[in-house]
Amino acid sequence: MVLEIDVEKRRISLGIKQCVDNPWEKYKSSSKIGDTIEGEVRNITEFGLFIALTDDMDGLVHLSDLSWDGNGDELIKSYVKGSLVKAKVLDIDVEKERVSLGIKQLTEDVAATEIDNIRKGSTVTCTIAEISENGLEVSVGDNLKGFIKKNDLSRERADQKTDRYGIGDKVDATVTNIDKKTRKISLSIKAKEIEEEKKAMAEYGSSDSGASLGDILGAALAKKDEKSS
C-alpha cells in the first residue's frame, strides 16, 4: 500500500502491514474491557506475565495486577511458561498495540472492604505475626497487616521490648495511621495506654485531688473487670 509520495525527494513510502486488517483493531472489535480470557503464559519477565490472546498477540499482566496483597515479586515465581491462566481484560490500546490484563481482578478485593471499616484512632485487636528488633508485624482482621514500632509498645520505656511478646499473641492497639495504597496500618499500644489514662483521669478524678495515678487506674481497671464479668 502506498503511504506517501514525495516528488521532491523522488521517494515513495510503502507499507505491507497496511494491506491486512489491524489485529489490534480486530481484537478490540471482538473483545471488551471486563471480559475474562484464558491463555497460555508465553513469557515471564521482571515486570509481569505475557499471556497469549491469539496466535500473534499477547496481553500483559503487570506485577501489581497479580494479587491484591501486593506480593507480585514473590507470586510471579509460581508461574510457569506454557501453563494456562485466566485473567480479566483491563484495557485495550490499539494505538500502542497493548492489551492490559489482570489476575487479581478475578476476585473481590476483600482487604479494601476491611480497611474502609477501620478508623484512625480506633482500638483494634491484632495478632502478632513477626517479631523484629524494630517492632511487631501484626495481622489485623483476616486480610490486613500492621506494624507496631518498638517505641510504641508501651508508654513506659522499660517495657518497650519486643522480647516480651510471642508469635500468635493477641494485643490491643490504637490505629495511628492507615495507608490504603499499601494496605498497611500503623498501630500503637502506647497511644492506647495514654488514651485509657486520660479517660480514667476524667472519670475517676485527678491526682491533684489526692488520688494517686495508681489509684485512679486501679479504679478504672476494677470498673472494667466488673463490666466484663
N, C-alpha and C positions, 0 to 999 in steps of 0.2 A: 504494500500500500504506500502511495506517495504521501509523505508528511509535509514536505516543504520544498519549494523550488526557489533557489537563489540565483537569479540570472546574472547578477554582477560577478559572483564568485564561480558561476557555471557549476553549481552544486545542487544535487537533488538528494533530499533526505528520504530514506525509505524505512518502513517498519514491517517486520514479519509478524510480531505478536498481535498487531492491529488487524491482521487478516482473520483472526479467530476470535471467538467470544471471550470476553474478560472473565476468567474463572472466579474472581472475587465478586464481580457483579452477579455472576450466576449463583454463587453460594448465598449472597445476600438476598437474592430473589426467592430462594428456596428455603432459607432458614431465617429465624428471628431471634432477637435477644430474649433470653429466658428459656430457650429450648434446651433439653438435655440430650447430650450426644454420648456415644460410646466409641472409643477409638483406641488404636494401638499406640503405646509410648514409643515414639520414633527416636527421640533424643533426650538426654538428661544433661542439663547444664548447671552452672553455679547459680543461675537466677531463675530456673524453673524447668518445667516439662514441656516438650513439644509433642502434641497429640495429633495423630492423623485424622484429618477431616475428610479428605478424598485421596485418590492415588497421588495427586500432585500438590496437595495443600495441607499445611499443619496449622494448628492453633496453639497458643501458648498459655500454660497455667503458671503464673508468676508464683514465686515462693510465698508471697503474702496471701495468696489465694488457695493455699493447700489446706490450711487449718485455721479455725477461729482463734486458737490459743497462741498463735504466733510462733510456733516451733518449726517453721518451714525448713530451716537449715538441717535439722535432725530428721524431720519426716521425709524429706526427699530421698534420703538414703535407703528408704524401704521400697522404693520403686525400681522396677527392672525393665530394661528395654525389651519391647516385644509383648509386654503384658497389656491386657485390656483394662481401661479405666473409664469411668463415667465422669462427665463434667457438664457444667452449665455454661451456655454462651452468654458472655457479659457484654461484648462489643464487637461490631463488625466494621472495620475501617477499610473501605475499598481503596481509597487514595494511598494509604500507607501499606496496603496489602497485608493487613494484620487482623487476626481474629483472637480476641482475648477470652480465655476460658477460666472457670473457677470450680474447684472441687469442694471447698468449704461451703459454697452457696447451695449445695445439695441438702444441707442440714440446717436446722434452726440455730441461730446464734443465742444459745441459752445464757451465755455469760453476760451478754448485753442486757438481757432482761433482769438478771440478778443485780448487776451493778447499778441499774436505774432505780432499784428499790433500796439502795443504801445511801444514807445521807451523811455528809460531813458533820462531825460532832456526835454522831450516834455511837452507842456501845454495841459491839458485836462479840459473839463467842467464836474463837478461831482455834484451829488445831495446828500444832507445831509440826512442820514437815521437814525442815532442815535447821541445823544449828551451826553458826559460824562465829568467828571472833567479833564480827561486826554487828551481829544481831540474830534475829529469828525469822526464818522464812515460814509463813503460815498459810493455811488454806482457810478461806472464808466461804462458807456455804459449800456447794458442790462443785463449782467451776471457777472460783476466783482465787487469786493469790495475793498475799500481802506481805509486808515486811515491818518488823518492829526493830528499830535501831537500838544498839546497846544502851545508849544514854536515855532511852525511852522505856526501859524495862522497869524502872522504879523511880519514885521521887527521892529515895534515899540512895546516895552514891554507893554505899557499901553493898546495896542489893542489886546493883546494875551488873550482874554477872550472868553470862549465858549458860554456865555450867549448873545453874540452879534448875534448869529445865531439861526435859527429855522429849525425844521424838514421840509424837502421839498425845502429848499433854494438851489439855484444853485450857485456854486463858481468855479472859475478858479484856478487851482493849477498846479505846476510843478511836474512831476514824478521824485522822487528821488531814488526809488528802486523798483524792480519787482521780486517777489518770485513766480516762475512758479509752484513750488511744492505745495505751499499752496494757490496759485492763489490770493495772496494779493498784493496790491500796496501801497507803501508809497508815500505820497504827501506833498507838502509844498507851502503854499501861500506866505510865507516869501521869499522863493527861487525865486518865480515868480516876486515878487516886486523888489528884488535885481537885477535880470536879466534885468527887464524893465528899472531900473535906469541906469544900465551900458550902455544899448543901447541908452537911451536918452542923456547921457553924451557924448557918442561917436558921436551922430548925431547933437546935438544942442550946443555943446561946454561944457567946464568945468567951475566950479565955480571959478577957478583961473583966468579966462578971464574977471571976473567982474560980471557974471550972477550968481544969487543965485540958489541953488538946486531947490527951489520952482519955479523959473522962467523956469528952464530947464525942469522940469517935467510937468509944465503947458503947455509949448510949445509942448511937446510930446503928451500930452493928447488932446490938441486942434487939432493937426495934425491927431490923431487917430479918433476923432469925425468927422473931415472933410471928412476923407476917408469913414467912415461908413454912412454918410448922403447922 
